[in-house]
Amino acid sequence: MTPTVQLGNEHLAHFREKGWLRLDAITTPEEVERLRVIFDRLFAERAGWKQGKSFDLVGAVDEGKAALLPQILNPVEFAPELADTHFRGKAFAIATRLLGEGTVPWFEHAIFKPAHIGAPTPWHQDEAHRYDPGVEYAQVSIWMPLQPATVENGCMSYISGSHLGPVLEHRSLGGDPKKAALECIDDFDRSSAEPCELPPGGAAIHHCRTLHSAGANTTGEPRRAYVLAFRGATRTAPEQRMFPWLEGKRTAATERAEAWENRGGVFGKAARGVASFARRATRRLRRTIRG
């Protein structure tokens, strides 16, 4: 039976005050099991590696070491069955309740913290990754574990109320622009962090300015998480904001993505553009037929 997830006024008040929210269930145990099988296959195949969509957040694999924090950006591109899940439908309804009319799916990613060696995710704000000058919008991320999420295997932790302040100063992890991860280097009270342990299929929801991190995986089982991000209605920004820590950032995944995009030269790119347009048109037609 699919969980009925409805955010009441107390949920909204908590999110507005704290910048994050915890839910015990957002999908079914059966779907969690199915997603776990899909995730294990995608990571075993390194799906999206050539396209630059698969990468190690902390960069170890590009240094010839075992991947410490592998992720896949937009895994639905490599497992189309992910497009039709209870999780996706419930997450969109929750995001719309939090962000209002005009909310749209923005991106998604799959995260895998290997047993014993899974690296911590550094403290950061999601908005610090944003490169879209001249545009403002709110954003929420909905993080769902595919097994229990505990302090020992790297559950999410939050600094409540941090979403009410500005985007703090960040840098590439360890000051290395070749690493995908950002870390907050501004002053904040880490001792106030609140861990958010969850059962499989639960959800941790946070605002794009909420400071958060996730610890290392010290257990004997991998920790998997599925994240769906949603964007609220956009508006023109009063100033062309640029984050200095994004200047000069160039990862190995970026280079792979560029090589993949440019394969076949001009004619190859043109052919892929036509094919992409046809796929989008087909999906729109199918949605129209379904009513």
N, C-alpha and C positions, 0 to 999 in steps of 0.2 A: 504494500500500500504506500502511495506517495505521500510524504509529509505535507501537511497544509501549513505553509509559511505565510503568515500575515503580520506585518509590523504594526503594532499599536502605537498610541501616542507616547507610551513610556519608552518604547524602542527609539522613536524619533528623538525624544528628549535626551536619552542617553547618548545617542550618536552626535547630536549637536553639541553636547557638553564635553564628551570625552574624545570624539573623533574616531571611535571604533565601536564595534558591536560584536557580540558572540551569540551564535545560534547553535543549538544542540543537533539539529538535523535540517538539511536542505534537500536531501535526496534519499533514496532507498538503499538498504544494505545490498540488494541485488545489483543496483547500478554501480555502487562503489566497487564491488567485486569485478564487474565487467570493465570498468575504467582502469582498475589496477592491472588487468591482463593487457589492455591496450597500451598503457604506459610502459609496462615492462618490455613489450615488443618494440615500441618506438625507440626507447633508449638503447636496447640491445642492438638495433639496426642503425643507430646514430642517424635517425631520420632527420633530414634537413641540413646535414653537415655541408654538403656541396653548396647549398643555397645560402649559407651563412645564418640559417635559422636555428642551428644547433651549436651550442658553445658552452664552455666552462666559465661560469660567472667570475671566478677568481683567477682564471688564466692558466692554471697548472697544466692542463692538457696541451696547451700550445708551447709549453716549455719541455715537452717530452715526458711529463709525469702523468700519473693516474689522475683522471678527472675528479675534482673534489666537490664540485657543485654544478653538475651538468643541467642545462635547461634547453627547452625547445620552444621557440617563439611561434605562436599560432599553430599548435599541433594539429588543429582541425584540417590543415592543408595536407597532412600526411595520413590522417585517419578520418575520412569524411563522416564516419558514423558518429563522431563527436558533435556533429552539428545538430543531432536530434537526441537530446538528453533531458531528463527531468531537471538536472542541475542547471542547464542553460536557461530553461524557461523560468524557473523559480528565481534565479539570480537576476534576470532581466526585470522581473516584476519588483524585486526588492530594490534594485538600483533606481528604477523609475519612481518608486515611493520616496526614496531619499533625495533624488536629484530633480524630480519634476518632469513635466512634459518636455519633449525634445531629447530625452535620453536615448543614446544609441550604444550598441556594442562597440568597443574601441580596440581592444586586442586581448590576447590570452596567452598564457604560457604554462608549460609543464615543468615541474621541478623535481629533481631526484637527488636526494642526499644519500650517498652510499653508506652502507653499514661501516661503523668504526671510524671512517675517514672523512665523512661528510663535513665540509667546512661550514663555519658560521656565516650567516648573511650579515654584513655590516649594518650599523645603524644608518638610516637614510630616510629621506622623504621622496615619494614617487615623483612629485612634481619637479624635483631637481634634475630628473632625466629628460625633461621636456624641452624639445627644440621646435617651437612653432611661434616665432615672434609675431606680434600684432594680434594675437588671438587669446582670449581668456575663456576658461570653462572649468567647472568643477568635475572631479573624477572620483570614482570609488573602485576599489578592488575587492573581489570576493574570493577568499582563499579557502579551499576545501581540502582537507587531508584524506588520503585513501587508506589510511590505517590510523590507529590512535596517534595523536600529536601530543607529545609530552615535552617537558623541559629536557629530558635526557636525549630525545631524538631531534630536538630543534623546533619546538613549537614557536609560534609568533609571540613577540613581546611588544608592548606599546607604551609610549609616553603620553598619558592622557592629557588632553587640552592643547597639545602641541600644534594641532591643526588651526588654532585660533591666531597663531603668530605668523611670521613671514617664512619664506623659504630660507633656511639657514645655509651657511657656507659648507660646501662639499668639495671633494677632490676625488680623482680616480683612486681606487684602492691602492694604498701604499705609495701614492704619488705616481703610479705607472699608467700612462694614458693608453697602453695596450690592453689593459684589463677592463672588462665590461662593467664591473661593479663600481658604484660610487660609495663613499663613506662620508658621513657628516663629521666635520672637524670643528664645528662651532661648539660653544659651551651649552650644555644642558645637563639636567640632573639624571644621570643614568640609574641612580639608586631608586628612583621612583618608577622604574619599569615594572609593568604588570604582565606576567606571562598569561597566555591564552591557550590553555590545554583544551583539546577537543577530541570527541569520539570520531571514528570514521564517518564521513558524510556530514559532519558538522561544518560550520562556517565562521570564519573570522572576517569581518568587513571593516575596511578602513578608508578614511578620506585621504586624498593625495598629498596632503600636508602633514599627516600624522606621522611622527617619528616612529619607526618600527625596525625590528631586527628579528633574527631567528638564530638560535644557538646551533652548535655543532651536533652531529649525530654520533653519540658515543655508544649506541646500542648495536646489537648483532643483526638488525634488520634495516633495510633501506627505508628512508622516509620519503614518501611521494606526496606531492601537492599539486592541485589543479587550480589555476587562478584565472578568473574572468574579470576584465576591467571594462568599465562603462564610462562614457563621457556625457555630461549634461549639455544643455543648449549652449552654443558658442556666442560670443559677442566680441566686438572689436576692442582690443586693448588700448588704453590711453597712451602707452609708450611701447617702443620696440624692445622688449626685454630680452636680454641674452645672458646666459649663465657662463661665466668665464671658465668654469671647470669642464665645459664641454668643448671648448676650443682646442683643437689639436688632438682630440681623442680619436684614436684609430686602432681598432682591434683586429685580430686575425679574422674574426667572423665578418667584419666589415669588408675586408679584402676579398674573402670568399664570396660574399654577396655581390660585390661589384663584378667579379670575374664571371659569376653565373649570369648576371643581368646582361653582360656584354658579349656572351658567347654567340658565335655566329655572325658577329658584326652588325651592321645596320639592318640588313635584310632579316637576320635572325630575330632581332628585337621587334621589327615590324610584324613579322609572322606571329610572334608570341602575343603582341598587342591585339591583333585581330582575333586570335583564339581566346584570349582573356575576355574580350568584349562579347564573343559568342557565348561563353560560359555564363557570364553575368546575365545576358539576355534570357538564356534558358532558365536560369534560376528564378528570374522575375516572372517568367511565363508560368512556371510551376506553382509559384506562390499565388498567382492570380487564379489559376485553375482550382487550387485547393480552397479558394474563397477568402 
